[in-house]
């Protein structure tokens, strides 16, 4: 009976939408012996159907969003707890993401708030849902992606997981030189040993903070590592072979734009 009612409601709703709303708003009128009750059942059935449909859509988007080449990009603001942090595009069409101060996150009671970070991406990049099943687990703080160009992830890990004598104002050089850092933490990003995969490494300094920059292959990935407060930041940019070939310049620019602010 509910199926028949839904069929009636959907047909009636799509063909005479304006008239339907007038009937619902004027439900106190008698309509041919039972029309009022039928309209009220329509409203309930359509509402239930709408909720089921929206729930399926959200689950489907989350399940398909990451990883995978055919990912469904989920724009910011669609998921509970997501706070937009993107600027408007500049003259070149690039936007800057800054981690909002209000965004939740952290690793247990007693940890200080995550110090905000920023990076730049072309305007077709957007935030995608984070899954604790992904590499990095609960320490994945953010993911961004473009179906055309590639993917970005930010791992924010407590340094106490790696050493217990570094204090609460850690610098990347306190953890070790570039080779030590990439050998210890590269597997956090690619899920395997990085031996023989590091094509290049570089050290950059911005406003007194050092950033270790690495290029690995395979897989194609650029990693920027730094430390601030009591946390290690691992920023990675990756793409498939075709994306790497076509958009390497953009991916490199994204990787070198990472800053802890």
C-alpha positions as CSV (number, residue, x, y, z in Angstrom):
1,X,0.0,0.0,0.0
2,X,2.9,2.4,0.8
3,X,4.4,1.7,-2.6
4,X,1.1,2.6,-4.3
5,X,0.8,5.7,-2.2
6,X,4.3,6.8,-3.1
7,X,3.6,6.2,-6.8
8,X,0.5,8.4,-6.4
9,X,2.3,11.0,-4.5
10,X,5.3,11.2,-6.9
11,X,3.0,11.5,-10.0
12,X,0.7,13.9,-8.3
13,X,3.7,16.0,-7.0
14,X,5.6,16.2,-10.2
15,X,2.6,16.9,-12.4
16,X,0.7,19.4,-10.2
17,X,3.3,20.7,-7.8
18,X,1.7,24.0,-7.2
19,X,-1.7,22.6,-6.7
20,X,-0.3,19.9,-4.3
21,X,1.3,22.5,-2.0
22,X,-2.0,24.5,-2.0
23,X,-3.8,21.3,-0.9
24,X,-1.3,20.5,1.9
25,X,-1.4,24.1,3.2
26,X,-5.2,24.0,3.2
27,X,-5.5,20.5,4.8
28,X,-8.3,21.6,7.0
29,X,-10.7,21.5,4.0
30,X,-12.6,18.4,3.2
31,X,-11.8,17.0,-0.2
32,X,-14.2,14.4,-1.5
33,X,-14.3,12.1,1.5
34,X,-10.7,11.2,2.4
35,X,-8.7,13.5,0.2
36,X,-7.3,15.3,3.2
37,X,-6.0,12.1,4.8
38,X,-4.5,10.9,1.5
39,X,-2.6,14.3,1.1
40,X,-1.3,14.0,4.7
41,X,-0.1,10.5,4.0
42,X,1.6,11.8,0.8
43,X,3.5,14.4,2.8
44,X,4.7,11.8,5.3
45,X,5.7,9.3,2.5
46,X,7.5,11.9,0.5
47,X,9.3,13.2,3.5
48,X,10.4,9.7,4.4
49,X,11.5,9.1,0.9
50,X,13.5,12.3,0.8
51,X,15.4,11.5,4.0
52,X,16.3,8.0,2.7
53,X,17.5,9.5,-0.6
54,X,19.6,12.1,1.0
55,X,21.1,9.6,3.4
56,X,22.1,7.3,0.5
57,X,23.6,10.2,-1.4
58,X,25.8,11.2,1.6
59,X,27.0,7.6,2.2
60,X,27.7,7.1,-1.5
61,X,29.7,10.3,-1.8
62,X,31.8,9.5,1.3
63,X,32.5,6.0,0.1
64,X,33.7,7.0,-3.3
65,X,35.5,10.2,-2.4
66,X,39.0,8.9,-1.6
67,X,41.1,7.2,-2.7
68,X,40.8,6.3,-6.4
69,X,41.1,8.0,-9.7
70,X,37.3,8.3,-10.2
71,X,36.8,10.0,-6.9
72,X,33.7,12.1,-6.1
73,X,34.9,15.4,-4.9
74,X,32.8,16.6,-1.9
75,X,32.9,20.4,-1.6
76,X,33.4,22.0,1.7
77,X,30.4,22.5,3.9
78,X,28.5,19.4,3.0
79,X,29.7,17.3,5.9
80,X,29.2,18.0,9.6
81,X,32.2,19.6,11.2
82,X,33.8,20.8,8.0
83,X,34.7,24.5,8.1
84,X,35.5,26.3,4.9
85,X,39.0,27.7,4.8
86,X,39.6,28.6,1.1
87,X,40.2,32.1,-0.1
88,X,38.7,33.5,-3.3
89,X,40.8,32.8,-6.5
90,X,43.7,35.2,-7.2
91,X,44.5,36.6,-10.6
92,X,46.1,33.3,-11.6
93,X,43.0,31.3,-10.4
94,X,44.8,29.9,-7.3
95,X,43.2,29.7,-3.9
96,X,44.9,29.6,-0.5
97,X,43.6,27.2,2.2
98,X,44.2,28.1,5.8
99,X,43.2,25.7,8.5
100,X,40.4,27.4,10.4
101,X,41.0,28.1,14.1
102,X,37.5,26.6,14.8
103,X,38.1,23.3,13.1
104,X,38.1,20.4,15.5
105,X,41.0,18.0,15.6
106,X,43.7,16.6,17.9
107,X,45.1,13.5,19.3
108,X,43.8,12.9,22.8
109,X,43.1,14.9,26.0
110,X,45.8,17.3,26.9
111,X,47.1,18.0,23.4
112,X,47.4,21.7,22.5
113,X,45.3,22.9,19.6
114,X,46.8,22.2,16.1
115,X,48.8,25.2,14.9
116,X,47.1,26.3,11.7
117,X,48.8,25.7,8.3
118,X,48.2,26.9,4.8
119,X,48.8,25.9,1.2
120,X,47.7,27.0,-2.3
121,X,45.8,25.0,-4.9
122,X,44.2,25.7,-8.3
123,X,40.6,26.7,-8.0
124,X,39.2,23.3,-9.1
125,X,40.6,21.6,-6.0
126,X,38.3,20.9,-3.1
127,X,38.3,19.2,0.3
128,X,37.3,15.5,0.4
129,X,36.2,13.4,3.3
130,X,38.8,11.8,5.5
131,X,38.6,8.1,6.4
132,X,40.5,6.6,9.3
133,X,40.9,3.6,7.1
134,X,43.2,5.6,4.8
135,X,47.0,5.6,5.2
136,X,47.7,7.9,8.2
137,X,44.6,6.7,10.1
138,X,43.3,9.1,12.7
139,X,46.3,11.4,12.1
140,X,45.0,12.5,8.7
141,X,43.9,16.0,9.3
142,X,42.8,17.0,5.8
143,X,42.5,15.8,2.2
144,X,42.1,17.8,-0.9
145,X,41.7,16.6,-4.5
146,X,41.2,17.4,-8.1
147,X,39.9,14.7,-10.4
148,X,42.0,16.2,-13.1
149,X,45.3,16.9,-11.4
150,X,45.9,14.8,-8.2
151,X,45.5,14.6,-4.5
152,X,46.8,16.2,-1.3
153,X,46.9,15.0,2.3
154,X,48.0,16.5,5.6
155,X,49.1,14.2,8.4
156,X,49.5,15.9,11.8
157,X,51.1,13.5,14.3
158,X,52.2,14.0,17.9
159,X,56.0,14.0,18.1
160,X,55.7,11.9,21.4
161,X,54.8,9.0,19.2
162,X,58.4,9.1,17.9
163,X,60.5,10.6,20.8
164,X,59.7,11.5,24.4
165,X,62.3,14.2,25.0
166,X,61.6,16.8,22.3
167,X,59.5,19.2,24.5
168,X,56.5,21.3,23.5
169,X,58.1,23.6,20.9
170,X,59.7,21.1,18.4
171,X,61.6,22.1,15.3
172,X,62.1,19.7,12.4
173,X,65.8,19.8,12.9
174,X,65.3,18.5,16.5
175,X,63.8,15.3,15.1
176,X,66.8,14.8,12.8
177,X,68.3,15.5,9.3
178,X,66.2,15.0,6.1
179,X,67.4,11.5,5.5
180,X,66.4,10.4,9.0
181,X,63.0,12.1,8.8
182,X,62.0,10.6,5.4
183,X,63.1,7.1,6.3
184,X,61.2,7.3,9.6
185,X,58.1,9.1,8.4
186,X,57.9,8.4,4.6
187,X,56.0,5.1,5.2
188,X,53.3,7.2,7.0
189,X,52.5,8.7,3.6
190,X,53.1,5.9,1.1
191,X,52.5,2.8,3.3
192,X,55.8,1.2,2.5
193,X,59.6,1.6,3.0
194,X,61.0,4.5,1.1
195,X,64.5,3.0,0.6
196,X,65.5,3.6,-3.0
197,X,62.5,5.8,-3.7
198,X,63.8,9.2,-2.8
199,X,64.7,11.0,-6.0
200,X,65.6,14.3,-4.3
201,X,65.6,16.2,-1.0
202,X,65.8,19.9,-0.2
203,X,65.7,22.1,2.8
204,X,63.8,25.4,2.6
205,X,63.5,28.1,5.3
206,X,60.5,30.4,5.7
207,X,60.2,32.9,8.6
208,X,62.7,31.0,10.6
209,X,61.1,27.5,10.2
210,X,62.8,24.7,8.2
211,X,60.8,22.6,5.8
212,X,62.2,19.3,4.4
213,X,61.1,18.7,0.9
214,X,61.2,15.3,-0.9
215,X,60.3,13.8,-4.2
216,X,59.6,10.1,-4.3
217,X,59.0,7.7,-7.1
218,X,57.3,5.3,-7.3
219,X,54.7,6.2,-6.3
220,X,54.7,9.7,-7.6
221,X,54.7,11.8,-4.5
222,X,56.0,15.1,-3.2
223,X,56.4,15.4,0.6
224,X,57.0,18.5,2.7
225,X,57.7,17.9,6.4
226,X,58.1,20.4,9.3
227,X,57.3,20.5,13.0
228,X,55.6,23.1,15.3
229,X,54.4,22.9,18.9
230,X,54.4,19.3,19.8
231,X,53.4,18.0,16.3
232,X,55.0,16.8,13.1
233,X,53.4,17.9,9.9
234,X,53.6,15.8,6.7
235,X,52.1,17.4,3.6
236,X,52.0,15.2,0.6
237,X,51.0,15.8,-3.0
238,X,50.5,12.9,-5.4
239,X,49.0,11.9,-8.8
240,X,48.9,9.0,-11.2
241,X,51.3,8.7,-14.1
242,X,49.3,10.9,-16.5
243,X,48.6,13.5,-13.9
244,X,52.3,13.6,-13.0
245,X,53.3,14.1,-16.6
246,X,50.7,16.8,-17.4
247,X,50.5,18.7,-14.1
248,X,53.9,18.3,-12.4
249,X,54.5,22.0,-12.4
250,X,51.2,22.7,-10.5
251,X,51.8,19.7,-8.1
252,X,55.3,21.0,-7.3
253,X,53.9,24.5,-6.7
254,X,51.3,23.1,-4.3
255,X,53.9,21.1,-2.4
256,X,56.3,24.0,-1.9
257,X,53.5,26.3,-0.8
258,X,52.9,24.5,2.5
259,X,53.4,26.7,5.6
260,X,52.7,26.4,9.3
261,X,51.3,29.7,10.3
